[in-house]
């Protein structure tokens, strides 16, 4: 089996390498014809008219994938199958898609076709601030990420905040469907005189199927009310409305978390409109950041008009046949100032499973290989029956039941077979009681077993123990792709000099960074750190003097301050810098006028 072509990848995060032209050239040179990225795949600062087809060859990334600050329309990672997440962006994310648009928002990333991506072994997903990007909200991420690790997942498809997906509707076992329960709404019974659903009253709607009255969700619900000592409403509490099928009055929503839809009302079937907002509207959705209404079960609005307006990200509202929901000819719609039709994202192709896709067209349907599996499967599958289960060594999916049928390997690929480990280089000989060379032994190179270390890697040597399992470029701790424990500049180390050693350090993102020179070195026997972060304001104690929050070598003397006045300070008995008397125009040695030179 031909070994896959590898490239190192980068660890620049959001740093631009020189001019934008040089940055793109470096990107192209790194990933041209690359199939396996040994560290991180970082695609940043790509201009609108660039051709990124050279990225189509990439199949596997050992670290994280960062796609940020690009203006190009399409980033074609069409053959990317697996992101291992050996290194995580921001210590949390295996895939981060961030702020891909021009400041005027006329250009930006519109399509991210990753139709073969079906495995993220470690880490979460962050998709934020991509106003032109379509269809990411239809991707079923639980089929891709390892939910057992509880990865942090921030999915902001409509704005700059997070979107949280909750599991189905709570059902009563002994009922045919949901058990019927009628609750009072706003304006009725214990909620009479109340203006909005809030943190105090929302629990009264638990398990309700019918609401007698109105449902009104106003901005004050999420802000709280200090006067009445009402706390802000936890958005997760809105899940109580998932059981609601009928509202006798009106539904008014003027505030909502920045999710893609009104997910909590997805089972609402009828709004009767017996009472109306302003005597006119039985359904009003105003000034939200949702992308679509998501009222997929709504079958009737018995009376009253609807107002859907000023929702800057909302699509599809004017494509609905509202007349089919109305019970009378006099009912009207007011659908204005929502998202322009031309800017709305296309829906998934009808043949896509449950409307999950990476973009428009049947070719971008998401292939599900986990959530559809039979209970007998231990991980991935290629279909819904037990005989479609993949081998437990498989990642991303499979074409058959054997460890040689995997689309990608969970741990290591040895020729065409997935294994837990590569064949060892030496084996114990029970006859000689010694370790002998194993003729079938292989080195681990990333997630692949190889007989010889590739060019630019340690020739016939294993990587330094301080290197991570991703591999190395040569012998010693200075040639690791990434570090097993910590890094100090370009060297991998087992620990940082936090309690002992010189110079004293602090740890940030698994990197050992030096304390400021004005930090007083602390005695390790007291288990005290010398500093908690960078700069002279994170010292535990100062080596010389303290000026406000900073450690300084000397107190300010004749430093230009506000209104072009000179600032003079002296050190008191505790080595704290104190201001001289205003009349001391040439400094001082102590407090008051007595501290001024010559009295």
FENKAVEN-V934625 format. One record per backbone hydrogen bond with DSSP energy under -1.0 kcal/mol. CO is the residue of the C=O (numbers start at 1). NH is the residue of the N-H. E is the energy in kcal/mol with one decimal. If there is no record, write none. Layout:
BEGIN
co | nh | e
CO | NH | E
CO | NH | E
END
This chain:
BEGIN
co | nh | e
5 | 35 | -2.8
5 | 36 | -2.1
7 | 38 | -2.8
8 | 39 | -1.1
12 | 15 | -2.0
16 | 18 | -1.3
19 | 23 | -2.6
20 | 24 | -2.0
21 | 25 | -2.1
22 | 26 | -2.3
23 | 27 | -1.8
24 | 28 | -2.7
25 | 29 | -2.5
26 | 30 | -2.0
27 | 31 | -2.0
28 | 32 | -1.4
31 | 34 | -1.9
35 | 59 | -3.0
35 | 60 | -1.8
36 | 7 | -2.3
37 | 62 | -2.7
39 | 63 | -3.2
40 | 10 | -2.1
41 | 66 | -2.8
43 | 68 | -1.9
46 | 71 | -3.1
47 | 50 | -1.3
52 | 55 | -2.2
53 | 56 | -1.8
55 | 58 | -1.4
59 | 81 | -2.7
59 | 82 | -1.4
60 | 37 | -2.9
61 | 84 | -3.0
62 | 86 | -3.0
63 | 85 | -1.7
64 | 41 | -2.5
65 | 96 | -2.6
66 | 43 | -3.3
67 | 98 | -2.4
68 | 45 | -1.2
73 | 110 | -2.9
73 | 111 | -2.3
75 | 77 | -1.7
77 | 80 | -1.1
81 | 118 | -2.0
82 | 61 | -2.0
83 | 121 | -1.7
88 | 91 | -1.4
89 | 92 | -2.1
89 | 93 | -2.7
92 | 124 | -2.7
93 | 89 | -3.1
94 | 65 | -2.9
95 | 126 | -2.7
96 | 67 | -3.1
97 | 128 | -2.5
98 | 69 | -1.8
99 | 101 | -1.2
100 | 109 | -1.7
102 | 105 | -2.4
107 | 102 | -2.6
110 | 134 | -2.0
111 | 75 | -1.6
114 | 117 | -1.9
119 | 83 | -2.3
124 | 94 | -2.4
124 | 95 | -1.6
125 | 154 | -2.4
126 | 97 | -3.1
127 | 156 | -2.9
128 | 99 | -2.2
130 | 133 | -1.3
135 | 138 | -1.4
139 | 141 | -1.3
140 | 143 | -1.6
141 | 144 | -1.9
141 | 145 | -2.7
144 | 120 | -2.3
145 | 147 | -1.2
146 | 149 | -1.5
147 | 150 | -1.6
154 | 127 | -2.6
159 | 129 | -1.3
172 | 175 | -1.1
175 | 177 | -1.3
181 | 209 | -2.6
181 | 210 | -2.0
183 | 212 | -3.3
185 | 188 | -1.9
186 | 214 | -1.6
188 | 191 | -2.4
189 | 192 | -1.9
191 | 187 | -2.0
191 | 194 | -1.7
198 | 202 | -1.9
201 | 204 | -1.6
202 | 205 | -1.7
203 | 206 | -1.5
205 | 208 | -1.9
209 | 245 | -3.1
209 | 246 | -1.7
210 | 183 | -2.6
211 | 213 | -1.1
211 | 248 | -2.7
212 | 185 | -2.5
213 | 249 | -2.3
214 | 186 | -3.0
215 | 252 | -3.0
216 | 197 | -3.0
217 | 254 | -3.0
218 | 221 | -2.0
219 | 222 | -1.1
220 | 224 | -2.2
221 | 233 | -2.5
225 | 230 | -2.5
230 | 225 | -2.6
234 | 237 | -2.2
235 | 238 | -1.6
236 | 239 | -1.6
237 | 240 | -1.9
238 | 241 | -2.0
239 | 242 | -2.0
241 | 244 | -1.2
245 | 269 | -2.3
245 | 270 | -1.9
246 | 211 | -2.4
247 | 272 | -2.8
248 | 274 | -2.7
249 | 273 | -1.8
250 | 215 | -2.5
251 | 284 | -2.5
252 | 217 | -2.7
253 | 286 | -2.3
257 | 259 | -2.8
260 | 291 | -2.2
260 | 292 | -2.4
261 | 263 | -1.6
262 | 265 | -2.0
263 | 266 | -1.5
265 | 268 | -1.4
269 | 299 | -3.1
269 | 300 | -1.5
270 | 247 | -2.1
271 | 302 | -2.0
276 | 279 | -1.7
277 | 280 | -2.0
277 | 281 | -2.3
280 | 305 | -2.6
281 | 277 | -3.0
282 | 251 | -2.5
283 | 307 | -2.6
284 | 253 | -2.8
285 | 309 | -1.8
291 | 315 | -3.8
293 | 262 | -1.9
294 | 296 | -1.7
295 | 298 | -1.4
300 | 271 | -2.2
301 | 327 | -1.1
305 | 282 | -2.6
305 | 283 | -1.3
306 | 334 | -1.5
307 | 285 | -2.7
308 | 336 | -1.2
309 | 287 | -1.8
311 | 314 | -1.9
314 | 339 | -1.3
316 | 319 | -1.3
320 | 322 | -1.4
321 | 324 | -1.3
322 | 325 | -1.7
322 | 326 | -1.2
325 | 301 | -2.9
332 | 306 | -2.0
334 | 308 | -2.8
336 | 310 | -1.3
340 | 343 | -1.5
341 | 344 | -1.3
349 | 352 | -2.2
352 | 355 | -1.3
353 | 356 | -1.1
356 | 366 | -2.2
361 | 364 | -1.5
362 | 365 | -1.6
364 | 358 | -3.2
369 | 381 | -1.7
370 | 373 | -1.6
374 | 377 | -1.8
380 | 390 | -2.7
385 | 388 | -2.4
386 | 389 | -1.7
388 | 382 | -2.1
391 | 394 | -2.2
393 | 410 | -2.8
395 | 408 | -1.3
397 | 407 | -2.4
402 | 405 | -1.7
403 | 418 | -1.7
405 | 399 | -2.3
408 | 395 | -3.1
412 | 419 | -2.9
413 | 449 | -2.8
414 | 417 | -2.3
417 | 414 | -3.6
419 | 412 | -2.0
423 | 442 | -2.6
425 | 438 | -3.0
427 | 436 | -3.2
429 | 433 | -2.0
434 | 429 | -3.5
436 | 427 | -2.9
438 | 441 | -2.1
443 | 450 | -2.8
445 | 448 | -1.6
447 | 413 | -2.2
448 | 445 | -3.5
450 | 443 | -3.3
454 | 457 | -1.5
464 | 467 | -2.3
466 | 484 | -3.0
468 | 471 | -1.3
471 | 481 | -2.1
476 | 479 | -1.2
477 | 492 | -2.0
479 | 473 | -3.8
482 | 468 | -2.6
486 | 493 | -2.7
487 | 512 | -3.2
488 | 491 | -2.2
491 | 488 | -3.5
493 | 486 | -2.1
496 | 498 | -2.0
497 | 505 | -3.1
504 | 515 | -2.8
506 | 513 | -2.8
508 | 511 | -1.2
510 | 487 | -1.7
511 | 508 | -2.2
513 | 506 | -2.6
516 | 519 | -2.0
518 | 543 | -2.9
523 | 526 | -1.4
524 | 527 | -1.9
530 | 540 | -2.4
535 | 538 | -1.1
536 | 551 | -1.5
538 | 532 | -2.4
541 | 520 | -2.7
545 | 552 | -2.5
546 | 577 | -3.4
547 | 550 | -2.0
550 | 547 | -3.0
552 | 545 | -2.3
556 | 569 | -2.0
559 | 567 | -3.4
561 | 564 | -1.0
562 | 565 | -1.7
565 | 561 | -3.9
567 | 559 | -2.0
568 | 580 | -2.4
570 | 578 | -3.4
572 | 575 | -2.0
575 | 546 | -2.3
576 | 572 | -2.3
578 | 570 | -2.5
581 | 584 | -2.6
583 | 585 | -1.3
592 | 595 | -1.1
593 | 596 | -1.5
595 | 589 | -2.3
END
